[in-house]
């Protein structure tokens, strides 16, 4: 009985142990499973993290490559743009002066259209002729006189043309056109020292009759010299004409120059004295004196001009002297008469021809220079401050003879 109980107790303990072992095994299995699941999830998370990192690195690499390509493209574009800008800048610098010059020539060409039409209509048929004979020269003479070159000047031009035709054995009228232009260029040549006054202390006296544009010419020449870096002083010595001083003051503002002026009716010689004194004290390069409009038969005005000259000679003997007679290009032969008369009572050193735009008498410039032997130094083709330029014989002759419809400025 005791043995049986003992055995029973042992069996119960054994069952209990087996049950406990199964329970622990299940718990262990469950824990292992849980641990395994957890490890698996951690492995998956790690793999995903690695994948994400790899993906991020790939995206970063692609982004870097794309950035590098864009940067390279932008650099190339930038270099190309810089090159283009540099080329444009160089081109602008190279073309700046020609454009400016071409602009004035275009205005000159347009202004000479009426004179050119008179010449071109006759010359076109003349140069298409079959031979060079006396009829040819007679017709050419008539055409040049109609363009206001004057009889004496025309005869000199024809004489020079005959000699060249003979020397070069010219047979065709068409070949005479260039010879004619070359002959006139020779007539219009400007001396090498024509503008020496720009490089030394100088006084320019502006003379001429009323209405030719003396005051505006003084202002425009002052503006041109100022643009070249010269110190210019204007003297308002036309104290007779109403508002003449106010007009010159306005032009001094436009040109950026100093001006010496007095009230209307003041003594012109006294104004010139003050202007000369100021020019010496301020070390001006050029003094431009605007005088009253006068004719040879206005004795009081002519006497006043002599008085002004004596003041300059006495107070500023070291100054280089220039006297410009201003002529209205639209008056034709009357301008030549005025130039001749002024040359008799003053030492005229240069001709300024205004209002060449719109005139049919532009040939008068050739006549004046040829007959008086005084160079044309400035020509004006408009009202703006830059519409007056130094005379260029080549441009003038080209604007005078180019056929209508073949504007080289376009």
Buried (B, 14 or more C-beta within 10 A) or exposed (E): EEEEEEEEEEEEEEEEEEEEEEEEEEEEEEEEEEEEEEEEEEEEEEEEEEEEEEEEEEEEEEEEEEEEEEEEEEEEEEEEEEEEEEEEEEEEEEEEEEEEEBEBBBBBBBBBBBBBBBBBBBBEEBBEBEEBEEEBBEBBBEBBBBBBBBEEBBBBBBEBBEEBBEEEEBEEBEEBBEBBBEBBBEBBEBEEEBBEBBEEBBBBBBBBBEEBBBBBBBBBBBBBBBEEEBBBBBBBBBBBBEEBBEBBBBBBEBBEBBBBBBEBEBEBBBBBBBBBEBBBEEEBBBBBBBBBBBBBEBEEBBEBBEBBBEBBEEBBEEBBBBBBBBBBBBBBBBBBEBBBBBBEEBEBBBBBBBBBBBBBBBBBBBBBBBBBEBBBBBBBBBEEBBBBBBBBBEBBBBBBBBBEEEBEBE
